[in-house]
Amino acid sequence: MEVSAGLWAGTLLVLVGVILLDLVIVERRERPFTSRNAMHWVIFYVAFAAAFAVFVSVMFGPMYGGQFVAGYLTEYSLSVDNLFVFMIIMSSFAVPAILEHRVLLVGVVIALVLRGILIVIGAELIARFEVTFYIFGLFLLFTAWKVWVAHDSEPDPDGNALVRWVGTHVPTSTQYHGSHLITRVAGRRALTPMALVMLAIGTTDLLFAIDSIPAVFGITAETYLVFTVNAFALMGLRQLYFLLRGVLGRLRYLNRGLAVVLAFIGIKMVMEAINATTSLELPTIPTWLSLLVIVGVLTTTAIVSVYGTRDDVQDAA
């Protein structure tokens, strides 16, 4: 798959344009983001991703289009798990409702830049060292086990180490000043909670990316597809937060499904590594089968989760 510099530049310009358009719309809003607004934007971003999958299929062939779809579904599903932690962060920083969308937007931009760096490093490692597939595959198997056994654990509301360090060593304010990131306290410049929560969202997502980026590399080794998969998943993550925050608790078995998907991709990567580095000839898992497994597992997880929480919803009513 040969991607020209012009296509890279055009793709980045389109993605930046969409983010800037979203930012302009956010700046014009004078009321909190509603579920109805979120639904419209989720539909837009999913349709945007579907159109891009068609574009990839036409430009490079159906196989690469299928890899994008499989990667997008995996990354977007893993992102849903991030929303639990984002909700805890928003609550711990007491973010005003009208500012939540802006926090997520800027936090996602930070996350996308950091993920881009990780993707470049990962692609370079794969290109130079075939053993990287063993490392990524085994890491995904370990992550799958960790996600499975952490099914009932609660997210840590205290933030990450970087945010705690900044809050301790840099002057900060305890009061929000609209969307401003810097204010003055006793005549000194200080960071507002707005700046800290954006940093928390962006850097916390990076921790999730360490798990999810190898998963996408397990589906496709094309850097262009890995980057665009992450970009599309992150761009639609903000709206998904507002759409699902009222029903996230019903996705009781989401971690189980994600663990199965991660384990499947990890096994696939190890098998590919064995084929590339030894004389053994193990079966190759085609893209269509990967897509079928991912869709099947996630669909089953959603159905079982909704059915399993039906009694809880009836009791609450």
N, C-alpha and C positions, 0 to 999 in steps of 0.2 A: 504494500500500500504506500504509494509515493504521494506525499502531501507537499504541494509547492509552498514557497514562502508567501506568495500572494494569497493562497487559500487560508493559511494561518492568520495572516494580517486581516483578511476580510472577516474571518470568524471572530477574532478578538474585537474588531470594531463593532460588529453586530451585538456581541454579548455586552460590551461596554455601553453601547447605545441603549439597550434594553434596561440595563441597571440604572443609567442616568435618567431615563424616562420614568422608571419606577420611583427614583429619588425625587424628581420634580413633582410627581403626583403625591408623594408622601408629604412634601413641604406644603402643598396646597390644602391638605386635609386639616380640618379644624375639629374633628370628632374621632373617637376611637374606631379602630378597624372592626367591622362586624363579620359574622360568619357568612352572610350573603356576599359581601365584598370579596371575602376569601374564596368562596366557591367560584366566582367569575374568574379570578386570577389563577386559581388552580387549573381550571379548564383551559385557560389561555396557555399556561406553561406546559401542560401535558400535550396540548395540540401542537405547540411550538416544537417540543421534543419529537413528536410523531412526524412532523413535517421534516425535521432534520434527519430522522431515520430514513425517510424516503429519499432525501437528498443524498445521503451516504450510499444507499443502495443503488441509486442511478449512477453516481459518480464512480464508485469503487466495486460494486457488486453486492448481491443479496447477502452473501456471507458476512460482510463487514456491517451491513445494515442490521443483521441479526445480532451481531456482537454488541453493537451500540444499544439495541433494545434490551438485551440480557443484562448488560452492564448498568443501564439506566434503572431498570427495575430493581436490581440488587442494591445499587447505591441509594436510590430513593427510599427503599424499604429500611435500609440501615439508618437512614436519616430520620425516619419516624421514631426510631429508638432514641435518637438524640433529643427529641422534643421533650421527653420527660425531664431531662437534665436542664434544658433551656427554661422550662417552666419553674423549676426550683431556683435557678439563678435569677429570673425575673422577680420571683417572690421575695428572695432574700435581699435584693436591692430595692424592693418596693417601687418598681418602675411604674410611673403613672400610665394609665391605659392608653392615653393619646400618644405616648412616646414609644410604645412597645414596637410598633412596626418599624420605626426609624432605627431603634436599637438592633433589631434583627437584620435589617438591610445592611447597615454598616458592619455589623459583626460578621455577616456572611461574606462581604467583600474582603474583609481581613482574612477570613478562613479560605477564600478562593485563592488569594495570593499565596498564602502559606502552603496550601495543597499543591499549587502549581510548582512550587519549589520541590516538594516531596516527589511529585510525579517525574520531574526532570531527573532527580537523583535516582529514583527507582528504575526509570527507563535506561539510564546509563549503566547501572549495575547489571541489569538483565542483558544488555548488549555486550558487556565486557566479561561477565562471569555467569556461565550456565548454571553454576551451583546456586545462584540467587533463587531459581525456581524451587529448589529444595528448601531453602530458608523461608521463602514466602509461604510455600505450601504447608510446612510444619508449623509455621507461626499461625496460619489460619486454622489449623486443626487445634492448636492450643487455645486460640481465641474462641473457637466454637465450644470447646469444653468450658471455658471461663464464662461465656455468655449463658450456657445451659445451666451451670450450677449457681449462677447469680440471678436466677429467675425471680426470686422473692426479695432480693436486696434492694435497699433504698439508695437513691443518689446522694452524694455528699453535698450538702447545701453550703459548705464553707468556701467554695470556689477553688481555683487552682493556685499553685505555689507562686506563679508569676504575679497574679492579681494581688495576692496577699503581700508579696514583696513590695509592689508599687504602692499599695495602700499604707505600708509601714514607712517607706523611705521617701515618698514624694508627698508634698503638702496636698491634702484633699479636703473637699467640702462635704458636709453631710446633707446639704440641701440641693435639690434640683433647681436649675436656672433655665427652664425651658429646655431647648435642645443644645444649649451651649456646653462645650466640653471643658472650658476653662473659665474660672471666675476669680474674684478677689476676696480673700478672707484676711481681715486685719491688715489691709494694704499689700498683701502678698498674693501672687498668682497661685491658684490651686486647681487641681483637677476636680471636676464635679462627679457625682455618682454616675452620670451619663457616660463619661469617658471610661470609668471602671467597668461598668456592665458591658459595654461594647467590647472591651478588651477581654472580659471573661467569656463572652459568647464566642468570639473569634478564636481564642487560644484553646478553649475547651473543645471546640470542634476539631482542632488539630489532633487532639488525643484520639478522637473517633476516627480521624482520617488514617491514622497509623494502622488501624484494623481494616478499614474499608478500601483503601487504595490497593493493597495487595490483592483483595478480593476481585477488584476490577481487572487487575493485571492477570488474574487467573482465567478471566474470560477472553481478554484480548491483550496482546502485547503491543498494540499500536498506540503510541503516545498521544496522537491526535484524538483518538476515540476515548482514551482514559481521561484526558483533560476535559473534553466536551461532555462526557458522562457526568463528571463531577460538577461542571459548571451548570448544566441543566438541572441536576438534582438540587444543588444549593440555591439556585434562583427561585425554584418553586417551594423551597422549604419554609420561607416566611409565611406564605399564605396557608400552607398546610398546617402550620402551628395554630393559626386562628380558626381554621376549619375544624381541627381535631381536638383542640384543647378540652372541649366539653365531653369527649368520648374516649380520650386516651386510656382512661381507667378500664374500659371494656376490652382493650386489646391485651387481655390477660396472658395469652400464650404467644405473643409476638416474639419474645426472646427465644422460645423453643424453635419457632420456624426459622428465625435468623441463624440460630446455631446449626440447624440442619443444612441451610444454604451454604454457610461458611465451611462446614465440614465437607460438603460435596465439592466445592471449588478447591479446597485444600487438597483433597484426594486427586482431583483432576490435575492440579499443578505438579504434584509429586509424580504422577504417572507420566506427564509430559517430560519432566526432568529425567526420569529413568530412561525414557526413549531417546533423549538427546545425549545422554552421557554414558550409556552402556549399550551392550549388544542385545539386550532384551527388547522384545517387541510387544509391548502392552497395547491393549485396545485404545484407540483415540476417541475421546468423547467429542462428538461433533457439536457445532454451535446450536443446532436445532434441538438437540437433546438437552443441552444446558438450559436453554430458554424454557423448554417444557418442564424440566424439574423445578426451576426457580418459580415459574408461574404456578405450578401445581402446589408446591409447598406453601407459598404465600397465600394462595386462595384457600387452601385447607386450613391454614392458621387463622385467617380472618373468620371463616365460617365457624370453626370450633370456638374461637374467642367469643363471638357474638352469642352463640348458643349457650356457652358455658356461663355467661354473665346475664342471661335472660332472667333468671330468678332474682338476681340482685336488683335489676332494674324494676321488676314488678314489686319487690318489697319496698323500694324507695318511693315508688308511686303511691 
